[in-house]
Each structure stands twice: as structure tokens, then as C-alpha cells.
């Protein structure tokens, strides 16, 4: 079979693809030394076989995000699948949160299934965006009558608004207020000669502190009433999303070189990868940042 021509630099993959990262539970057990490296590779391999056969997992978040404002708390717990738009070369520092295996999908596939980018906002009481979101949620929640013709319409409006809230993401959790220190009278400073005037420093650019999560440029598919969400055969997750190799899934990132070898040695996986409409690009996570 002829080898398809490709560029040696994969750093622009994010311009055409969105990556779904998985395996965070495996890596947590690895760091806790409750799982061997060999067993972790087998788990990753089992996840890959399962997703290729049954589709992408759609499930509620392990720790639902919460919108908190004026004593109201809205927990965003609908089943969803998350994707990042960052380049592979920038993903290494954040892999501990998501795992080291990634499936690279086309943006049209994500959009076709209701996916879109999330909107980031400051999670503080002064945020007009946050106050508006929570106020809308509470208004629609309280507007639902218990009976009558309007009941169904109000319920649907509340459901649809709650769905939309899942495409908003706080930049960071609100910081807890610091306790006030008791005021004490400072001791008078010792008499010292005036310090020499500091030398002027060259002006530098300061872009502000790092805004948590913003660099991920996250996209989400949130569970809604469409037929392309299919039941999970083992009933472990809310639902699945089927995908085609080579036309909807383009890239596979595996944790290390040994797992890449294991995938190519697996006849079924190799056949699926090579028989796709376009052969799927397989990359080792160990190579991220080296090209």
C-alpha cells in the first residue's frame, strides 16, 4: 500500500480538528501507583477498542461546574463530550487533567452533532454575564406553572435554557474572601539614610495573569433530544456518538511508543485504521512538542 504524502510538522492540526482527550482515570491510578504501566496500556487499548466499536462516550461530568450568584447555585450536570482546540504542542502541561489519549475529530462532525465553542466568563459577583445567566435560570424555573396549557411551554423553555447554560464556562472558581488581619500599630522605622534612586527599568509587556482554562479553547457536545445519540450497549454511560474513521476521526494520539506498537500489532485495530477512507494519523504522546 503506498504511503500517503504528508508534512512532517503536525503543529497545525488544531486548525482543522478538535481533540477529545481521555484516560484521566488511568493516569490517576498510575500516579497513585495502584496500576502498573503494563496494565495501564491494556486499559487504554480497551478504551480505544470500545470507542471504535460503540462510539464516543457522552456522560455527566465527574465534577459538575456550578454557577453561583446571590445565594443561587446552578449545577451544570447534563451529559456531554468535551473537545479542545489547542495545538498538540501546547497540550502536554494539561494532559494530567484529561488523560494522554486523544481522538482528533473534524469540526464539521462536532458542529453537526450540536457542538460549539464554550463562552468563558469571570465567575465573580460583579460579572454581568454570570448574573444574567443565573437570573434567567431562576426566572424560568419559577415561571413553570404546575398545570394548564402553559405548563409544557414553560417547562420546555426552562429545559432549553438549562441546556444553553452548559456552553458557558467560568475562567476559574471564585476565590474565597481572605480573613481580615487585626490592625496593629507598626513600629517606627529606624532612621536610615535615604536609599539611592533606583535605575529605571526598560518597559516590558505584561499581558496579565494566566486565565485558567481559556487557552484550551474548549468545545462541547451537550446531550439533547436527537436520534444520533445512541444507547451505550453496556449501560455504563448516558449515550454514545458513532463516528467514521478517516472522514470524521482523522488523528489518534496514544500515550507512548509502546502503545502505538500494540495498536499496529492488533489486527482488528490495524485493519480499521488502514481501511478508513483516509488512513488515520497515529501519533505518540511522547513525541508531542518534538516536532
C-alpha positions, 0 to 999 in steps of 0.5 A, a space after each residue: 500500500 503506498 504511503 500517503 504524502 504528508 508534512 512532517 510538522 503536525 503543529 497545525 492540526 488544531 486548525 482543522 480538528 478538535 481533540 477529545 482527550 481521555 484516560 484521566 482515570 488511568 493516569 490517576 491510578 498510575 500516579 497513585 501507583 495502584 496500576 502498573 504501566 503494563 496494565 495501564 496500556 491494556 486499559 487504554 487499548 480497551 478504551 480505544 477498542 470500545 470507542 471504535 466499536 460503540 462510539 464516543 462516550 457522552 456522560 455527566 461530568 465527574 465534577 459538575 461546574 456550578 454557577 453561583 450568584 446571590 445565594 443561587 447555585 446552578 449545577 451544570 450536570 447534563 451529559 456531554 463530550 468535551 473537545 479542545 482546540 489547542 495545538 498538540 504542542 501546547 497540550 502536554 502541561 494539561 494532559 494530567 487533567 484529561 488523560 494522554 489519549 486523544 481522538 482528533 475529530 473534524 469540526 464539521 462532525 462536532 458542529 453537526 452533532 450540536 457542538 460549539 465553542 464554550 463562552 468563558 466568563 469571570 465567575 465573580 459577583 460583579 460579572 454581568 454575564 454570570 448574573 444574567 445567566 443565573 437570573 434567567 435560570 431562576 426566572 424560568 424555573 419559577 415561571 413553570 406553572 404546575 398545570 394548564 396549557 402553559 405548563 409544557 411551554 414553560 417547562 420546555 423553555 426552562 429545559 432549553 435554557 438549562 441546556 444553553 447554560 452548559 456552553 458557558 464556562 467560568 475562567 476559574 472558581 471564585 476565590 474565597 474572601 481572605 480573613 481580615 488581619 487585626 490592625 496593629 500599630 507598626 513600629 517606627 522605622 529606624 532612621 536610615 539614610 535615604 536609599 539611592 534612586 533606583 535605575 529605571 527599568 526598560 518597559 516590558 509587556 505584561 499581558 496579565 495573569 494566566 486565565 485558567 482554562 481559556 487557552 484550551 479553547 474548549 468545545 462541547 457536545 451537550 446531550 439533547 433530544 436527537 436520534 444520533 445519540 445512541 444507547 451505550 450497549 453496556 449501560 455504563 454511560 448516558 449515550 454514545 456518538 458513532 463516528 467514521 474513521 478517516 472522514 470524521 476521526 482523522 488523528 489518534 494520539 496514544 500515550 507512548 511508543 509502546 502503545 502505538 506498537 500494540 495498536 499496529 500489532 492488533 489486527 482488528 485495530 490495524 485493519 480499521 485504521 488502514 481501511 478508513 477512507 483516509 488512513 488515520 494519523 497515529 501519533 505518540 504522546 511522547 513525541 508531542 512538542 518534538 516536532 
